[in-house]
Amino acid sequence: MLDQRKVEEIKETAKEKIGLIRSEVDYTNVKALFLGKKGIIADAMKLLPQLSPEERKALGANINSLKNFIETELEKKLAEIKEEEKRKTLFEKSIDITLPPKLWHTIGTFHPLTQVQEEIINIFVGMGFDIAEGPEIESDYYNFEALNIPPEHPAREMQDTFYIDEKNLLRTHTSPVQIRYMEKNTPPLRVICPGKVYRRDSDVTHSPMFHQIEGFMVDEGVSFANLKGVLTEFLQSLYGRNLAVRFRPSYFPFTEPSAEVDIACVVCSGQGCRVCKGTGWLEVLGCGMIHPYLFKVVGYDKEKFSGFAFGLGVERLTMLKYAIDDIRLFYEGNISFMEQF
Amino acid sequence: MRVLFNWLKDYIEIEENATEIAEKLTMSGFEVEYIHDFKSDFKNIKTAKVLSVSPHPNADKLKVCNVSIGTSTLQVVCGAPNVDKDQNVVIALPGAELKGGKIEKSIIRGVESNGMLCSEKELGLATHSDGILILPDDAKIGIDLWQFYREIDDFVLDIGITPNRGDCLSHLGIAREIAAITGRQVNYTKPQLELLTKADFAEIIIDSPKLCPRYTGKLIKNVTIKPSPDFIKLRLLACGMRPINNIVDITNYIMLDLGQPLHAFDYDLIKDKTIIVRTARDNEKLVTLDGKERCLTNEDIVIADKENPIALAGVMGGLDTEVTEKTKNIFLESAFFNPPTIRKTAKRLSLQSEASYRFERCVDIENVPFAACKAANLMKEFAGGETTTAVLDCYPIPYQKRHIIFRPERCSVYLGTTEPINYAEKRLKLLSFEINKKQGEWDITVPSFRSDVSIEEDIYEEIARLGFYKEIKPIMPVVAMKARLDNNQRLFYNTVRNFLVDNGATEVITYSFVPEKEVEKIFMLDKIKGSLVYIKNPLTEEPAVMRPNLVASHLNVAVLNHSRLNNNFKLFEIGKKYLLNNESTKKTSFIEKNVLSLVFSGLVNEKTWYSKEEPFTFFDIKGFIELLLNRILKSSFKLKQIVPDKLPFLHPKESGEILHGQKNLGFIGLVHPDVSSTYELKKDIYLAEIDLELLYQLFLHKTVSYYGISKFPWVDRDITIIAEENICNQDVLNVIFESSEDILKDVKLIDIYRGENIGKNKKSMTYKLFYQSSERTLSDEEVNLVNEKIARSLVNKLNIEFPK
């Protein structure tokens, strides 16, 4: 007998069976049981012709909606099972994420001098300075004479020189680039000149080869105050905004007035320690207003233009930055040293 | 230069302590490098009284003394012949540090000794002593030596005097500076004197007035040569000079006092009493005070009698006229010599002395006779000499006062502030400048001792530095904006450097010069000796050259790292190599070329949980270069066998020149086994060098143009060939590309096989060829046709076979 009760009965059985589905196989079996060609729904459908037209119509609609109901429930159940299986496999498969990483290659390191040099250059480049370079085997003229250091000038003693022959030498500073650049260009100029320089000197703080960065600016009305401004800006951008900076009168043949620049000791913050020899200050660069003699050499009108110049040693700043106590470590090429930076 | 704090007080009243003065000096341009408490040199040294002297039981020449140091009595063993009961002496107690070393409590030949009785020599007060120093009878006993000699109770300031400030190489000079900084007056009164152009005692002839514009002489008669008074000895000692005798010490003392070097001749040894200042004759000889014979040139100035030189002017006296114990009469020289000439002589003869140091830096020509007088007065007082106020003065080129026009307005613009101008007049006057104000300009007269001040800007510095530069506030310049002229080459090097580091190479920097023998070790010396740039005065006696390549330096780096058990590395350096430019005939010129040098050693991969150990091979470094050129030029390169012996440090076969088109970009290769053994390298080292300047040019001229991306699929075909060993990959590729059509897009070598089954000295190589058209989907027939054509060419041109 097919009646409304029977339909309800089938629905209850279906709910129960679907509820018990635990796998795709169960799903297939239950689906076949109810929706298959010889399934319960099909069987029920077969009984419809035996009913009266009214009953048939009403019950037919009910069976149809029962069929839809079972289909929907089965789909839901299937999705659940699939989700469950996916979750199972996700958690079944496990790796040891603490294994060391696979490196398809290693990463090298930049030489600490390169790092500090680039840092310095970038600050000046940011302030609109151009970069210029010059030869390392330099003439006596550019290295000394054009810089107001005639032969037999006592200032030559400040820099013990490697000579190649009578007229040529290994430049003792990057200042010759100043002359070479000014000869070829006209103000306004803002330039830095990084490079290797050489002095006949060798111990834990002096190397016969080291790196300097020369910088200069020439324009109308460039003043000592500007020199102080630019160098203070530079040092504070390198070491921090609160860094104390002082300018001390000094002497260089190619600047007038000349100054040495001290910063508050980066090790003890100015309290006095071994690095700053108890003074609280570290000398970091030399500078001054470009000497009128240099303008004469390159043909600038000293009444119209003025300028400042400075020079700093990259090794010294690097040694301070990383607390390196032996300058020779820079040139040995020991990987254990290099990879620390 | 060392300056004594109390000596300065001879010239100026100082209220501040030494540290405060040091700070002020430092901030005005005289960097005080350190302050030394002179007392500390004499710690644990006291005055004492000898209570008893008895013979040493075990040594004839030693005595056992009991000495009192006031609070206690000590037993001391003493070897001095002059030690005696009741003498007042100086004792160095345990802990004292003398020239001979540290004093410690000791047992001398079985007898306990609790210190040492000191001689003047041991205290540094004399060069020679016959016995211990005996103090006067009224000396207070048991006090520290610095309380006995008040000169010891002093501070030594070590000041870095810049080369322009020769005038400050003296106590007077520094006192003048302190006076200017503190706004006080210097008490320097020049002694009374009478300048004579002629005198009976000597004749002075200056042959070269330009080299010696002023020479003065003074006669001091009947001196007694003996040790100097204690204050002179101690002051000299504190300043780092050795006391010798009263005459020599007084000349040194005046030099430290006034900055004027003096020389004392034994007057009786000067022939004909004639002093001639002239240039030396070439090869003229003079035995200097140190006993060495000096060979002179016509660039030296000498003091001579009518025949021979008797002193090397401004540098060192002659032995023949030296002041000795027998000297009775002194001819005292005070002069001004041309600074560059003195420097040249001192440098050539390696004879830098305190005197030459000052002459090189210019002495005060106007003070020349006064220094002589002050010294003569001291000789009168401490050597019993007879002298007068007369000075024989030969002054052929009198000093011309220097005038400088100073424009206050320009100074403010130059310094960037008007502040210091307010003090300009006061400061300049404190510094002894004379000022004559005109309209908007000041006519400034420079004092004779300031040879360094010659231009207007020098005056700006004087004004600014007395304010310690503090009045000048930092001001950022205001400039017109412009696009920066990039130094592209530098940026390019950074690109290369970034690539290398990102790909595992570590940067090194090595010296630009190497010992000549390193060039020999890489077998290059004979080949390029004529092009090497030699350093004339290398650091050591070993000849040194500017490196002709980076190979030797990098092999040494490899050796160092191997010795530290760092066996696996990729290192690089971007640096210059240097050669003589032999092509330029006119004058010497040099080639400095930036190169990239690479050194590979050890393993590409170490053994890990995911990989096997894999050593570096030729193809790893080749691959590295390939990636680099790909990154920089978007293109590849070819390797060419190197002409035999061109680069003898490389393995003859496992090496090649890097060709990009027709350009030779450098080389890669395995280090030659012979070089490996001279360097005692334990691992294979692969090297590469790339000409960065050429690479940069190629980079600048690199052309990249877009081509349409094909919408049609590619197909591939494998070709396996069996070839003789002497057929190389490049040969095969050449044939493939020559005989292909433009649908062939790429070829990859995917396998190499060697085995008995294909025959001896043969290899099988499998290439995958990729075909694609931009217009249509390629048909199998079309691709096969081209592929077969290529196969046929390979057979025809390379005589290869296909596998059966």
Contacts between the chains, C-beta under 8 A, distances in Angstrom:
chain1	res1	chain2	res2	distance
A	99	B	609	6.6
A	100	B	608	7.1
A	100	B	609	6.8
A	102	B	608	7.7
A	102	B	610	5.1
A	102	B	611	7.7
A	105	B	503	6.2
A	105	B	504	4.7
A	106	B	504	4.2
A	107	B	501	6.7
A	107	B	502	6.5
A	107	B	504	6.1
A	108	B	500	6.4
A	108	B	501	4.3
A	108	B	502	7.6
A	108	B	503	7.2
A	108	B	504	5.2
A	108	B	505	4.3
A	108	B	506	4.1
A	108	B	507	6.8
A	108	B	570	6.7
A	108	B	572	7.8
A	109	B	501	6.5
A	109	B	506	5.1
A	109	B	507	6.7
A	110	B	497	6.8
A	110	B	501	5.6
A	110	B	507	5.3
A	111	B	507	4.1
A	111	B	508	6.5
A	111	B	509	5.2
A	113	B	509	6.1
A	114	B	497	7.1
A	114	B	507	6.0
A	114	B	509	7.7
A	118	B	494	7.4
A	125	B	484	6.9
A	128	B	479	6.8
A	128	B	481	7.5
A	128	B	482	7.5
A	128	B	484	6.4
A	129	B	484	7.8
A	130	B	484	5.9
A	130	B	485	5.0
A	130	B	486	7.8
A	130	B	487	6.9
A	131	B	486	7.7
A	131	B	487	3.9
A	131	B	490	5.5
A	132	B	487	6.9
A	133	B	487	7.1
A	133	B	490	7.3
A	135	B	590	7.2
A	135	B	592	5.7
A	136	B	512	6.8
A	136	B	576	6.6
A	136	B	578	7.7
A	136	B	592	6.1
A	137	B	533	6.6
A	137	B	546	7.0
A	137	B	578	6.5
A	137	B	590	4.4
A	137	B	592	6.4
A	150	B	340	7.7
A	151	B	340	7.1
A	152	B	339	7.4
A	152	B	340	3.5
A	152	B	341	7.7
A	152	B	343	4.7
A	152	B	344	5.4
A	153	B	163	7.6
A	153	B	340	7.7
A	154	B	163	3.7
A	154	B	339	7.6
A	154	B	343	6.7
A	154	B	360	5.3
A	154	B	361	5.5
A	155	B	163	4.8
A	155	B	164	7.8
A	157	B	163	6.8
A	158	B	163	6.7
A	162	B	513	7.9
A	162	B	535	5.2
A	162	B	536	7.6
A	162	B	537	6.3
A	162	B	538	7.4
A	163	B	535	7.3
A	163	B	536	4.2
A	163	B	537	5.6
A	164	B	533	6.1
A	164	B	534	7.2
A	164	B	535	6.6
A	164	B	536	6.2
A	164	B	588	8.0
A	164	B	590	7.8
A	165	B	536	6.5
A	165	B	588	6.3
A	167	B	588	7.5
A	168	B	588	6.5
A	168	B	590	7.4
A	170	B	512	7.9
A	170	B	535	7.3
A	170	B	546	8.0
A	188	B	479	6.6
A	188	B	480	7.1
A	190	B	479	7.2
A	196	B	512	6.3
A	196	B	576	7.9
A	198	B	512	7.5
A	200	B	537	6.8
A	200	B	539	6.4
A	202	B	539	5.9
A	208	B	511	7.2
A	208	B	513	7.8
A	208	B	539	5.7
A	209	B	511	5.3
A	209	B	512	5.7
A	209	B	513	7.5
A	217	B	477	7.0
A	219	B	477	7.3
A	219	B	479	6.8
A	221	B	413	6.2
A	222	B	477	6.3
A	223	B	413	6.5
A	223	B	414	6.1
A	223	B	415	6.0
A	223	B	416	3.0
A	223	B	417	7.9
A	223	B	475	7.1
A	224	B	414	6.7
A	224	B	415	4.6
A	224	B	416	5.4
A	224	B	464	7.0
A	224	B	469	7.8
A	224	B	472	5.3
A	225	B	415	6.7
A	225	B	416	2.6
A	225	B	417	5.8
A	225	B	472	5.2
A	225	B	473	6.2
A	225	B	474	6.4
A	225	B	475	4.1
A	226	B	416	6.1
A	226	B	475	5.8
A	226	B	476	7.1
A	226	B	477	4.2
A	228	B	416	7.9
A	228	B	469	7.8
A	228	B	472	6.0
A	228	B	473	7.2
A	228	B	474	4.0
A	228	B	475	7.4
A	229	B	474	4.0
A	229	B	475	4.7
A	229	B	476	4.2
A	229	B	477	6.7
A	230	B	476	6.8
A	230	B	477	6.8
A	232	B	474	4.6
A	233	B	474	7.6
A	233	B	476	6.4
A	246	B	27	8.0
A	247	B	469	4.5
A	247	B	472	7.7
A	248	B	26	6.5
A	248	B	27	6.0
A	248	B	29	7.1
A	248	B	31	7.2
A	248	B	468	7.6
A	248	B	469	7.1
A	249	B	27	7.6
A	249	B	28	5.9
A	249	B	29	3.4
A	249	B	461	6.8
A	249	B	464	7.5
A	249	B	465	3.7
A	249	B	468	7.6
A	249	B	469	6.3
A	250	B	29	6.1
A	250	B	31	7.6
A	250	B	162	6.3
A	251	B	29	7.2
A	251	B	162	3.5
A	251	B	163	6.8
A	251	B	164	4.9
A	251	B	165	7.3
A	253	B	164	7.9
A	256	B	455	7.2
A	256	B	457	4.3
A	256	B	458	6.1
A	256	B	460	7.6
A	256	B	461	5.9
A	257	B	457	7.0
A	257	B	460	5.9
A	257	B	461	3.4
A	257	B	464	5.7
A	257	B	465	6.9
A	257	B	469	8.0
A	258	B	461	7.2
A	259	B	469	6.2
A	260	B	31	7.6
A	277	B	34	7.4
A	289	B	414	6.8
A	289	B	457	6.8
A	291	B	457	7.3
A	292	B	455	6.3
A	292	B	457	6.1
A	306	B	413	7.9
A	306	B	414	6.1
A	330	B	509	6.3
A	331	B	509	5.9
A	331	B	510	5.7
A	331	B	511	5.7
A	332	B	557	7.4
A	332	B	560	6.1
A	333	B	508	3.9
A	333	B	509	7.9
A	333	B	510	6.1
A	333	B	554	7.6
A	333	B	556	7.8
A	333	B	557	3.3
A	333	B	560	6.3
A	333	B	561	7.0
A	333	B	571	6.6
A	334	B	560	6.0
A	334	B	561	6.6
A	334	B	564	6.5
A	334	B	566	7.6
A	335	B	506	6.1
A	335	B	561	5.4
A	335	B	564	7.8
A	335	B	566	4.6
A	335	B	569	5.6
A	335	B	571	7.4
A	336	B	564	6.3
A	336	B	566	6.4
A	338	B	506	5.1
A	338	B	507	7.1
A	338	B	508	6.6
A	339	B	506	6.5
